[in-house]
């Protein structure tokens, strides 16, 4: 057998394309935080879980307000922070 650079390059290219496709499919779900379920945590951590869930709900509501107001991406964090402070 002889070394075939074209075949090796093709395998490398196909492997990279498949990996990038997998990343593109899984990336949108990577940052998604699920709402904390206070009933699913140990009783000693339930208070903290309830506080975190309240924070998550408020953040979700502020993000929804930003979407409805069609806030530009560059201004979104300031809008959400101001909404959270209210």
MOURLIN-V674881 format. One record per pair of residues at least 6 apart in sequence whose C-alpha atoms are under 7 Angstrom apart, sorted by the first residue. I is the first residue (numbers start at 1). J is the second residue. Records with the same first field share a line. If there is no record, write none. Layout:
I: J / J
This chain:
35: 53 / 56
36: 49 / 52 / 53
38: 46 / 49 / 50
58: 84
59: 84
62: 80 / 83 / 84
63: 80
66: 76 / 79 / 80
